[in-house]
Amino acid sequence: MKISKTDINTNKKFEIVMDFIKDISFEIPSTDAYISSVNDLEKYQTKIDIKNNPISNKLNELNLKIFFEAPQDIKNKIHAEICLIIIFKILEQEVTQDEVKKIILAEIPNLYSEKITNTLSNIFQQSGFKEFKFKKKIDFAEMYESQKKTSISN
């Protein structure tokens, strides 16, 4: 999925400068691991890691990583992960820290949710997991709001 400039420019708080896939890793170490994972893939958990690195006084590098983690009781594991880099800049000078946090953890990742999950799904399907798909869309805004409510109640 290509994100068009019109999609990007609808939000005046930030602008996406560029994006690229930094790393894709998919490993099936053995036939036993493939057979095991066909039967146990439902037990794997989808994990998400989001990091922001300022690269200049105006530009930021957002690292959006999605990976699958097998439970410890599974011996023959496969490995799958993708890391997308999104270079962006904050346009408004009056953006609060909370707004920046929401941009980094929810708004920008939501723009790329479909791209990153489709890419990973395609790799799974091309690697022999013909029926693989994510159970539901990854909604970063929903996760952000849920995490925010949890931290307020604690």
C-alpha positions as CSV (number, residue, x, y, z in Angstrom):
1,M,0.0,0.0,0.0
2,K,1.4,3.4,-1.0
3,I,0.5,6.3,1.3
4,S,-0.3,9.3,-0.9
5,K,0.7,12.8,-0.1
6,T,-3.0,13.7,0.3
7,D,-3.4,11.1,3.0
8,I,-0.2,12.4,4.7
9,N,-1.0,16.1,4.5
10,T,-4.5,15.8,6.0
11,N,-2.9,16.2,9.4
12,K,-1.2,19.5,9.9
13,K,0.6,18.5,13.1
14,F,3.2,16.4,11.3
15,E,4.4,15.5,7.9
16,I,5.9,12.2,6.7
17,V,9.1,12.8,4.8
18,M,9.9,9.2,3.8
19,D,9.5,5.6,4.8
20,F,11.3,2.4,4.1
21,I,11.5,-1.2,5.3
22,K,14.7,-1.4,7.4
23,D,14.6,-5.1,8.0
24,I,12.5,-8.2,7.3
25,S,13.5,-11.4,8.9
26,F,11.7,-14.7,8.4
27,E,13.3,-17.9,9.4
28,I,12.1,-21.5,9.4
29,P,15.2,-23.3,10.8
30,S,14.1,-26.8,9.9
31,T,11.3,-28.9,8.5
32,D,10.4,-29.9,12.1
33,A,10.0,-26.1,12.9
34,Y,7.7,-25.7,9.9
35,I,5.5,-28.6,10.8
36,S,5.4,-27.5,14.5
37,S,4.6,-24.0,13.6
38,V,1.8,-25.0,11.2
39,N,0.1,-26.6,14.2
40,D,1.1,-24.1,16.8
41,L,1.0,-20.7,15.0
42,E,-2.2,-19.8,16.9
43,K,-0.1,-19.9,20.1
44,Y,2.4,-17.3,18.9
45,Q,1.9,-13.7,20.1
46,T,2.1,-10.6,18.0
47,K,4.5,-8.1,19.6
48,I,4.9,-4.5,18.7
49,D,7.9,-2.2,19.4
50,I,7.8,1.5,18.6
51,K,10.8,3.7,19.1
52,N,11.4,7.4,18.2
53,N,14.8,8.7,17.6
54,P,15.3,12.5,16.9
55,I,17.8,12.8,13.9
56,S,17.9,16.6,13.7
57,N,16.1,19.5,15.3
58,K,13.1,19.0,13.0
59,L,13.3,15.4,11.8
60,N,12.4,12.2,13.8
61,E,13.0,8.6,12.9
62,L,10.1,6.3,14.0
63,N,11.0,2.6,14.2
64,L,7.9,0.5,13.9
65,K,8.6,-3.2,14.5
66,I,6.2,-6.1,14.5
67,F,7.3,-9.6,15.4
68,F,6.0,-13.0,16.4
69,E,7.0,-14.6,19.7
70,A,6.5,-18.3,20.4
71,P,5.6,-19.5,23.9
72,Q,8.5,-21.0,25.8
73,D,7.0,-24.5,25.7
74,I,7.4,-24.7,21.9
75,K,10.7,-26.3,21.0
76,N,10.8,-25.8,17.2
77,K,10.2,-22.2,16.6
78,I,10.0,-20.0,13.5
79,H,11.1,-16.3,13.6
80,A,9.2,-13.5,11.8
81,E,9.6,-9.8,12.1
82,I,9.5,-6.6,10.1
83,C,10.8,-3.1,11.0
84,L,9.6,-0.1,9.1
85,I,11.4,3.3,9.4
86,I,9.2,6.4,9.1
87,I,11.0,9.8,8.9
88,F,8.7,12.6,10.0
89,K,8.7,16.1,11.2
90,I,6.4,18.0,13.6
91,L,5.0,21.0,11.8
92,E,3.3,22.9,14.7
93,Q,5.5,24.5,17.3
94,E,2.8,24.5,19.9
95,V,2.3,20.7,20.0
96,T,2.2,19.4,23.6
97,Q,4.2,16.4,24.8
98,D,1.0,14.4,25.0
99,E,0.2,15.2,21.4
100,V,3.7,14.2,20.3
101,K,3.3,10.9,22.2
102,K,0.0,10.2,20.5
103,I,1.5,11.1,17.1
104,I,4.4,8.6,17.7
105,L,2.4,5.8,19.3
106,A,-0.9,6.0,17.5
107,E,-1.4,8.4,14.6
108,I,1.7,7.6,12.4
109,P,1.6,3.8,13.1
110,N,-2.1,3.7,12.1
111,L,-1.1,5.2,8.7
112,Y,1.2,2.2,8.2
113,S,-0.8,-0.6,9.9
114,E,-2.2,-2.1,6.7
115,K,1.1,-1.8,4.8
116,I,3.2,-3.6,7.5
117,T,0.7,-6.3,8.2
118,N,0.0,-7.0,4.5
119,T,3.8,-7.3,3.9
120,L,4.2,-9.7,6.8
121,S,1.1,-11.7,5.8
122,N,2.4,-12.0,2.2
123,I,5.8,-13.4,3.5
124,F,4.0,-16.0,5.6
125,Q,1.7,-17.0,2.7
126,Q,4.7,-17.2,0.2
127,S,6.6,-19.3,2.8
128,G,4.0,-22.0,2.9
129,F,1.5,-20.7,5.4
130,K,-1.2,-20.2,2.8
131,E,-4.0,-19.5,5.3
132,F,-2.1,-17.0,7.4
133,K,-3.7,-13.7,8.1
134,F,-3.9,-11.4,11.1
135,K,-6.9,-12.1,13.3
136,K,-7.9,-8.5,13.4
137,K,-6.5,-5.1,12.2
138,I,-3.8,-3.7,14.4
139,D,-5.3,-0.4,15.7
140,F,-2.6,1.6,17.3
141,A,-5.0,4.4,18.3
142,E,-7.1,1.9,20.2
143,M,-4.0,0.4,21.9
144,Y,-2.8,3.9,22.8
145,E,-6.1,4.9,24.4
146,S,-6.3,1.6,26.3
147,Q,-2.7,2.0,27.6
148,K,-3.5,5.6,28.5
149,K,-6.6,4.5,30.5
150,T,-4.6,1.8,32.3
151,S,-1.8,4.2,33.3
152,I,-4.4,6.7,34.6
153,S,-6.1,4.1,36.8
154,N,-2.8,2.8,38.3
